[in-house]
Amino acid sequence: MDDLPTFSGPWQEMYNATQSRFNRQLLLGVAFFAGTALYVWYLDIVDFVEAPPMKNPSEKTAKVSKTLGGRSVQTASHTKLPEEVPYLLVGAGTASFAAFRAIRSADPTAKVLVIGDEPYMPYMRPPLSKELWLADDAAKQLSFKQWNGKERSIFFEHDDFYCRPEDLMERDTGGIAVVNNCRVVRVDSESRKAYLEDGREIRYEKCLIATGGRPKTLSVLDRPEFADKVTLFRTVADFKALDDLSRKAKSVVIVGGGFLGSELACALGRRARKTNLVVYQVFPEKGNMGRILPEYLSRWTMRKVRDEGVKVLEGISVTDAQPGPRGQVSLTLSSGETIVTDHVIVAVGLKPDTELAKASGLEVDDRHGGFKANAELEARSNLWIAGDALSFYDPKLGRRRVEHHDHAVVDWAPGRRRT
């Protein structure tokens, strides 16, 4: 009986006070939710419309020049381009597409031309090393199941969302056009011109360079005889090729213990449960993601990776590589061991793609890599940088460069005021 509550006032008075408190909490919760939803909508972080399956690459205006990952790759040489555009985005990755969304949010009739060197429309890279490996037919569908159970494509938008480059300037409502399989080799910020690798040039009013990065490699593996035995994982084509290889190979070695290397190790380890594939992961740190996580957490992560069936070799580097028997690769490790494998995946980091810098007279950050830009992400007048290739000045943290999908999405949110 001692545990029973005691009365502290009239019942109706206590009930009203309790209900009043609950109502205040409910109103605060609704206000917080509404504010969060408004913030997410303003930054355009979440897609509220489910995109239908993509059909990539487009076959409207180009010719076949070579094959890549079993798919015909088409050139942009026969694509008719506008001579001048209000907005030019160099690079067709996440940062570039996020910039387009920010521009259209501030200017609903903006006309944006995107130039990229891949045969695919803008897509998300993170699922290539994570969610896509959970589906057996992901290489064909290029779609995955989200956290809410819904299926979605890795592509940001469906084909009909884009217009043809030759139609862009004629659209009263504006739009976005993407030129695939094409590279910009120089940007003249004074004349506001971008020069393409095929000799054509495009004038712009405002330009964004978001060329991203290219995977680093190991000098011992950077040899012609290993060209078809080494994967530098980055693109859809790399995912498709590795997906196919994982079903046929007997062994694979992943070099690198960071996010990408560990994600691929787990993905291939799960795949190996259904096949005879043997998966090795080699890195010099004491545990997975040892450069990011504290040691105890890094070692815990390493145990989890091993639980997936991966043979993790920590604290070890690859010191030499030689052609092995039956077309394999023989890797010599710093421990003195030798591993003979069918394929090697190198995941040792990213090098910012700054090939444009010298020809365009742009500064490169010798310490962090990437194009140098100010706190407003501006490298020259009417010329901005974004994404993995950006080295920007932070008033509190100094000059820095960030390689992350989320950074590529949000760093252009302030770009709404740059239109």
Buried (B, 14 or more C-beta within 10 A) or exposed (E): EEEEEEEEEEEEEEEEEEEEEEEEEEEEEEEEEEEEEEEEEEBBBEEEEEBBBBEBBBEEBBEEEEEBBEBBBBBBBEBEBBEBBBBBBBBBBBBBBBBBBBBBBEBEEBBBBBBBBBBBBBBBBBBBBBBBBEBEEBBEBBBBEEEEEEEBBBBBBBBEBBBBBEEBBEBEEBBBBBBBBBBBBBBBBEEBBBBBBEEBBBBBEBBBBBBBBBBBBBEBBBEEEBEEBBBBBBBBBBBBBBBEBBEEBEBBBBBBBBBBBBBBBBBBBBBBEEEEBBBBBBBBBEBBBBEEBEEEBBBEBBEEBBEBBBBBBBBBBBEEBBEBEEEBBBBBBBEEEEBBBBBBBBBBBBBBBBBBBEEBBBBBBEEBBBBBBEEEBBBBEBBBBBBBBBBBBEEEEEBBBBBBBEBBBBBBBEBBEBB
